Amino acid sequence: MKYEQLWKDIETLCALRGPSGREAAVREYLIEQIKGHAEYEVDPLGNLLVRKKGKKPAKKVLQLSAHMDEVGFIITNIDEKGFLSFAPVGGIQPEVTGGRMVLVGDNAIPGMVGCKPVHLCDDKERSDPGKISNMKIDIGAKDKAEAEKLVSLGDMVTFTGPVVHYGEGRVAGRALDDRAGCAMLLAMIREELPCDCCCDDHESDDSWDIDEDVLNELELDDSDEDETKGCDAEAEDAEEEVEEASEDAKKSDDTTDTSDAE
């Protein structure tokens, strides 16, 4: 299969749980794959900084970014019947949340997001059945005491499900935003580059640069303009390719994130 390693990385990365602030598993996988290809360090915020030497230094900067985290939920209450209330972490559409299978807490307790059956809803609830405040997570506990043995308030919740290939070169699954981007940048790090590259793998996407997970930039070096002329041209070509890819992405979406794009 074409791009076999890329698909493998996407499947592996999407299987890892990493909601905002809890991306350690994703970072550890990236570190293992980076070893032997580039130098790296982890900063106090958990960002993964990677530096890879290319054939030449570059004069202009080209920055590519992707983040390691994914959307999810946080447990806010456990009721007397053992059902869990939750709040979203990241931008999640309520319309695609009900009926989904999830994993709760560090022990990955399986559960399902349930909402009030339509035949039990009043007129107001029927007009807006997708509100997250109307939903509960059922982990199969018989009561509050049993549920509290399995989960705690503040536990993270992630969607679960496989990555599925369909059509030609298309894939659907959880956490594709933005593990697909992480996989693409990882593929670049494995290759021999024409210019020096600095990769900054950020923890989450709650804010600007520092919270987006993978940052790649071609480093500046003004010491020898003649040596870098070829790399400058390559960087400009790459910028044009990125712009063209962006335009193509608007016309044709080749991946579907079933965990809800942010």
C-alpha positions as CSV (number, residue, x, y, z in Angstrom):
1,M,0.0,0.0,0.0
2,K,1.2,3.5,-0.9
3,Y,2.5,5.5,2.1
4,E,2.3,2.4,4.3
5,Q,4.5,3.9,7.0
6,L,2.4,7.0,7.1
7,W,-0.8,5.1,7.5
8,K,0.7,3.0,10.2
9,D,1.8,6.1,12.1
10,I,-1.7,7.6,11.7
11,E,-3.4,4.4,13.1
12,T,-1.0,4.2,16.0
13,L,-1.2,7.9,16.9
14,C,-5.0,7.8,16.7
15,A,-5.2,4.8,19.0
16,L,-3.3,6.8,21.8
17,R,-5.4,8.8,24.2
18,G,-4.3,12.4,24.6
19,P,-6.9,15.0,25.5
20,S,-5.7,18.6,26.2
21,G,-3.1,18.6,29.0
22,R,-2.7,14.8,29.0
23,E,-0.7,14.2,25.8
24,A,2.2,12.2,27.3
25,A,1.5,9.0,25.5
26,V,1.5,10.8,22.1
27,R,4.7,12.6,23.0
28,E,6.5,9.3,24.0
29,Y,5.6,7.7,20.8
30,L,6.9,10.6,18.7
31,I,10.1,10.5,20.8
32,E,10.7,6.8,20.1
33,Q,10.2,7.4,16.3
34,I,12.4,10.5,16.3
35,K,15.4,8.7,18.0
36,G,18.2,8.2,15.5
37,H,16.8,10.8,13.1
38,A,17.3,14.0,15.1
39,E,18.2,15.6,18.4
40,Y,15.3,16.4,20.8
41,E,14.5,17.8,24.2
42,V,11.3,18.2,26.3
43,D,10.7,21.7,27.8
44,P,9.1,22.4,31.2
45,L,5.7,22.8,29.5
46,G,5.9,19.4,27.9
47,N,6.7,20.6,24.4
48,L,8.9,18.3,22.4
49,L,11.7,20.3,20.7
50,V,13.4,18.5,17.8
51,R,16.4,19.7,15.7
52,K,17.4,17.9,12.6
53,K,20.4,18.8,10.4
54,G,19.8,19.1,6.7
55,K,22.2,19.3,3.8
56,K,22.5,23.1,4.2
57,P,21.3,25.8,6.5
58,A,18.4,27.9,5.3
59,K,18.0,31.6,5.1
60,K,14.2,31.9,5.1
61,V,11.9,30.3,7.7
62,L,9.1,27.9,6.7
63,Q,6.9,26.8,9.7
64,L,4.6,23.8,9.7
65,S,2.6,23.0,12.8
66,A,0.3,20.3,14.2
67,H,-0.9,19.6,17.8
68,M,-0.8,16.4,19.7
69,D,-3.9,16.7,21.8
70,E,-7.5,15.8,21.0
71,V,-11.0,16.8,22.1
72,G,-12.6,15.0,25.0
73,F,-14.5,15.5,28.2
74,I,-14.0,15.8,32.0
75,I,-16.1,14.1,34.6
76,T,-18.0,16.7,36.7
77,N,-20.4,14.6,38.8
78,I,-21.5,11.1,39.7
79,D,-25.2,10.7,40.5
80,E,-26.9,8.3,42.8
81,K,-27.6,5.9,39.9
82,G,-23.9,5.7,39.0
83,F,-24.3,7.8,35.8
84,L,-21.5,10.4,35.1
85,S,-22.0,14.0,34.1
86,F,-19.3,15.6,32.0
87,A,-18.2,18.8,30.4
88,P,-16.4,19.2,27.0
89,V,-12.7,19.8,26.7
90,G,-12.3,21.4,23.3
91,G,-14.8,22.2,20.6
92,I,-17.3,19.2,20.4
93,Q,-20.6,19.1,18.6
94,P,-23.3,17.8,20.9
95,E,-25.1,16.4,17.9
96,V,-22.4,13.8,17.3
97,T,-21.9,13.0,21.0
98,G,-24.9,11.0,22.1
99,G,-24.7,7.2,21.6
100,R,-20.8,7.3,21.3
101,M,-18.6,4.8,23.1
102,V,-16.0,6.4,25.3
103,L,-13.1,5.5,27.7
104,V,-13.0,7.1,31.1
105,G,-10.0,7.8,33.3
106,D,-6.5,6.5,33.3
107,N,-7.8,2.9,33.5
108,A,-9.8,3.4,30.3
109,I,-13.1,2.3,31.8
110,P,-15.5,1.7,28.9
111,G,-18.8,3.6,28.8
112,M,-21.4,5.0,26.5
113,V,-22.8,8.5,26.2
114,G,-26.6,8.3,26.7
115,C,-29.2,11.0,26.4
116,K,-32.9,11.1,27.3
117,P,-35.0,9.0,25.0
118,V,-37.0,11.1,22.6
119,H,-40.3,9.6,23.7
120,L,-39.6,10.8,27.2
121,C,-38.7,14.3,26.2
122,D,-41.1,17.3,26.5
123,D,-41.5,19.7,23.7
124,K,-38.7,21.9,24.8
125,E,-36.3,19.0,25.1
126,R,-37.3,17.6,21.7
127,S,-36.4,20.9,20.1
128,D,-32.9,20.7,21.5
129,P,-32.1,17.1,22.3
130,G,-28.4,17.5,21.7
131,K,-27.4,19.6,24.7
132,I,-24.5,17.9,26.6
133,S,-26.1,18.9,29.9
134,N,-28.9,16.4,29.1
135,M,-26.4,13.6,28.5
136,K,-24.8,11.1,30.9
137,I,-22.1,8.5,30.6
138,D,-23.1,5.0,31.6
139,I,-20.2,2.8,32.7
140,G,-22.4,-0.1,33.9
141,A,-22.2,0.8,37.6
142,K,-25.3,-0.2,39.6
143,D,-25.0,2.9,41.9
144,K,-22.9,5.9,42.9
145,A,-20.7,3.8,45.3
146,E,-19.8,1.3,42.6
147,A,-19.1,4.1,40.1
148,E,-16.8,5.9,42.6
149,K,-14.7,2.7,42.8
150,L,-14.0,3.0,39.1
151,V,-13.8,6.7,38.3
152,S,-13.3,10.0,40.0
153,L,-14.3,13.6,39.5
154,G,-11.9,15.3,37.1
155,D,-11.1,12.1,35.1
156,M,-10.5,12.5,31.4
157,V,-12.8,11.0,28.9
158,T,-11.9,10.2,25.3
159,F,-13.9,8.8,22.3
160,T,-12.9,5.3,21.2
161,G,-13.0,3.5,17.9
162,P,-10.8,2.2,15.2
163,V,-9.2,4.0,12.2
164,V,-11.1,2.8,9.1
165,H,-9.8,3.0,5.5
166,Y,-12.4,3.6,2.9
167,G,-12.5,4.6,-0.8
168,E,-9.1,5.4,-2.3
169,G,-6.7,7.1,0.1
170,R,-9.4,8.1,2.6
171,V,-9.5,7.3,6.3
172,A,-11.9,8.0,9.1
173,G,-11.4,7.7,12.9
174,R,-11.0,9.4,16.2
175,A,-8.4,12.1,16.9
176,L,-7.4,12.6,13.3
177,D,-7.3,16.3,14.3
178,D,-4.4,16.5,14.5
179,R,-2.6,13.1,14.7
180,A,-2.7,13.0,10.9
181,G,-0.6,16.2,11.0
182,C,1.8,14.7,13.6
183,A,2.3,11.7,11.3
184,M,3.0,13.8,8.3
185,L,5.7,15.8,10.2
186,L,7.1,12.7,11.6
187,A,7.5,11.4,8.0
188,M,9.4,14.5,7.2
189,I,11.8,14.1,10.1
190,R,12.7,10.6,9.0
191,E,13.8,11.9,5.6
192,E,17.0,13.5,4.5
193,L,16.2,17.2,4.4
194,P,17.7,19.9,2.1
195,C,17.8,22.4,4.9
196,D,18.1,22.4,8.7
197,C,14.8,21.8,10.5
198,C,13.6,22.6,14.0
199,C,10.5,20.8,15.2
200,D,8.6,22.0,18.2
201,D,5.9,19.5,19.3
202,H,3.4,21.5,21.5
203,E,1.2,20.0,24.1
204,S,-2.3,21.3,23.2
205,D,-4.2,23.7,21.1
206,D,-5.8,25.9,23.7
207,S,-3.7,28.9,22.7
208,W,-1.5,30.1,19.9
209,D,1.9,28.7,18.9
210,I,3.0,27.3,22.3
211,D,-0.1,25.2,22.6
212,E,0.0,23.6,19.1
213,D,1.8,20.4,19.2
214,V,4.2,20.0,16.3
215,L,6.1,23.0,14.9
216,N,8.6,22.6,12.1
217,E,10.7,25.5,10.9
218,L,13.7,25.8,8.6
219,E,16.3,27.7,10.6
220,L,17.9,31.0,9.5
221,D,21.6,31.3,8.8
222,D,22.8,34.5,7.1
223,S,26.5,33.7,7.3
224,D,26.8,32.4,3.7
225,E,24.2,33.7,1.2
226,D,25.7,31.8,-1.7
227,E,25.6,28.4,0.1
228,T,21.9,28.9,1.1
229,K,20.6,30.2,-2.3
230,G,19.5,26.7,-3.3
231,C,17.8,26.1,0.0
232,D,16.1,29.5,-0.3
233,A,14.6,28.5,-3.6
234,E,13.5,25.2,-2.1
235,A,11.9,26.9,0.8
236,E,10.0,29.3,-1.5
237,D,8.8,26.2,-3.5
238,A,7.7,24.6,-0.3
239,E,5.7,27.7,0.7
240,E,4.0,27.6,-2.7
241,E,3.2,23.9,-2.3
242,V,1.7,24.5,1.2
243,E,-0.5,27.3,-0.2
244,E,-1.6,25.0,-3.0
245,A,-2.3,22.1,-0.6
246,S,-4.4,24.5,1.5
247,E,-6.4,25.5,-1.5
248,D,-6.9,21.8,-2.5
249,A,-8.0,21.0,1.1
250,K,-10.8,23.5,0.8
251,K,-12.1,21.8,-2.4
252,S,-11.7,18.2,-1.2
253,D,-11.6,16.8,2.3
254,D,-9.7,13.5,2.2
255,T,-10.0,12.7,5.9
256,T,-13.0,12.5,8.2
257,D,-12.5,13.0,12.0
258,T,-15.3,11.1,13.7
259,S,-14.4,12.5,17.1
260,D,-15.5,15.9,15.8
261,A,-13.0,18.5,14.3
262,E,-12.3,21.4,16.5
